[in-house]
Amino acid sequence: MQGIERLNEAFRTFTLASDGLKDYYHALKDQVLLLNEELKVKNTELKETLGFLNSVIHCIGEAIVVTDVGSRVLVMNKAAEEVLGVALASAKGKALEALGLQWMLKEGEVEIGTGKGMKTLDISSSAVNDETGRSIGLVLLLRDVTSQREIEAERQRN
């Protein structure tokens, strides 16, 4: 009899442990579902923010190029594509040097030849840092100052 009682006690202990594990599993499952919903909301918010930021970059009239720390192109707006004569689709992921655009890394004015003649660009840059302050990229702003320089040259001639 004692063997049966021990077996029954073991079965009761197993059943209690099994029920506890089931309850714990269901609680974990509910928590995972809740976290998945929160993740979906955050992903939607991130997509909306990214879309907004892309819209801002692309509607700015100045040429903007964003690179990573290896000077590889991540983003560039239409104005940059027009000024540089390079499409984002062909430039994305490539180093500025590989595209023949390493001159963009120097701040100040630079003259470049385009299919439409010479242009004078004023280049400025800003480091992109992560939350720890570590540099993760660079934003390059290229302003076409050709007409201003032509006006200044005309004034000096007169």
C-alpha positions in Angstrom: 0.0 0.0 0.0 2.8 2.4 0.8 4.1 2.1 -2.7 0.7 3.1 -4.1 0.4 6.1 -1.7 3.9 7.2 -2.7 2.9 6.9 -6.4 -0.3 8.8 -5.8 1.6 11.5 -3.9 4.1 11.7 -6.8 1.2 12.0 -9.3 -0.4 14.8 -7.2 3.0 16.6 -7.0 3.4 16.2 -10.8 -0.1 17.4 -11.5 0.4 20.5 -9.3 3.7 21.2 -11.0 2.2 20.6 -14.4 -0.7 23.0 -13.6 1.7 25.6 -12.3 3.7 25.3 -15.5 0.6 25.6 -17.6 -0.4 28.8 -15.7 3.1 30.2 -16.2 3.0 29.3 -19.9 -0.3 31.0 -20.4 1.0 34.1 -18.5 4.1 34.2 -20.7 2.0 33.7 -23.8 -0.2 36.7 -22.8 2.9 38.8 -22.1 4.4 37.9 -25.5 1.1 38.9 -27.2 1.1 42.2 -25.4 4.8 42.8 -26.2 4.1 41.9 -29.9 1.3 44.5 -30.0 3.5 47.1 -28.4 6.2 46.3 -31.0 3.8 46.7 -33.8 2.8 50.1 -32.5 6.4 51.2 -32.1 7.3 49.9 -35.6 4.4 51.8 -37.1 5.5 55.0 -35.3 9.1 54.4 -36.5 7.9 54.0 -40.1 5.8 57.2 -39.9 8.8 59.1 -38.4 11.1 57.7 -41.1 8.7 58.7 -43.8 8.3 62.2 -42.3 12.1 62.6 -42.1 12.6 61.4 -45.7 9.9 63.8 -46.8 11.7 66.7 -45.0 15.1 65.7 -46.6 13.6 65.4 -50.1 11.7 68.6 -50.0 14.6 70.8 -49.0 16.0 72.7 -52.0 19.6 72.4 -50.9 21.6 69.3 -51.8 21.9 66.9 -48.9 24.0 63.8 -48.7 24.2 61.5 -45.6 27.0 59.1 -45.2 28.1 56.5 -42.6 31.5 56.6 -40.9 33.0 54.9 -43.9 31.8 57.8 -46.2 29.4 55.4 -47.8 26.2 57.1 -49.1 23.1 56.3 -47.1 20.7 59.0 -48.2 20.7 61.8 -50.7 17.9 64.0 -51.9 16.8 65.0 -55.4 18.7 68.3 -55.2 21.9 66.3 -54.5 21.2 63.9 -57.4 20.8 66.9 -59.7 23.9 68.7 -58.5 26.1 65.7 -58.5 24.7 64.0 -61.5 24.4 60.7 -59.6 21.2 58.9 -58.7 20.7 57.6 -55.2 19.9 54.1 -56.6 23.4 53.9 -58.0 25.2 55.7 -55.2 23.6 54.1 -52.1 26.1 52.0 -50.1 29.1 53.2 -52.2 32.0 55.3 -50.8 32.2 58.9 -51.9 35.7 58.1 -53.2 34.4 55.2 -55.3 31.9 57.6 -56.9 34.6 60.3 -57.5 33.0 62.5 -54.9 35.7 62.6 -52.2 36.0 66.4 -52.7 32.7 66.7 -50.8 34.5 65.9 -47.6 36.2 69.3 -47.6 34.3 72.1 -46.2 34.2 75.4 -48.1 33.7 76.4 -51.7 34.6 74.1 -54.5 34.1 74.4 -58.3 32.8 71.4 -60.1 32.2 70.7 -63.8 28.7 69.5 -64.7 26.9 68.8 -68.0 25.6 72.3 -67.7 29.0 74.0 -67.1 30.9 74.9 -64.0 29.2 75.3 -60.6 30.4 76.7 -57.4 29.2 74.8 -54.3 29.6 75.8 -50.7 30.0 72.6 -48.7 29.3 72.3 -45.0 29.1 69.2 -42.9 27.8 68.0 -39.5 28.7 64.9 -37.7 25.9 62.5 -36.9 26.4 61.0 -33.4 24.6 58.2 -31.6 23.2 58.6 -28.1 26.6 58.0 -26.6 28.2 60.7 -28.7 30.1 58.3 -31.0 30.2 59.5 -34.6 28.1 57.3 -36.9 28.0 59.4 -40.0 28.1 62.7 -41.7 25.5 65.1 -43.2 26.8 67.1 -46.1 25.0 70.2 -47.3 25.9 71.5 -50.7 24.6 74.9 -51.6 24.9 76.1 -55.2 26.4 79.6 -54.9 27.3 79.9 -58.6 24.9 82.8 -59.3 26.0 84.7 -56.1 29.7 84.4 -57.2 28.9 85.5 -60.7 27.1 88.6 -59.3 30.1 89.3 -57.0 32.5 88.9 -60.0 30.3 91.3 -62.0 30.3 93.9 -59.3 34.1 93.7 -59.0 34.4 94.3 -62.8 32.3 97.4 -62.6 
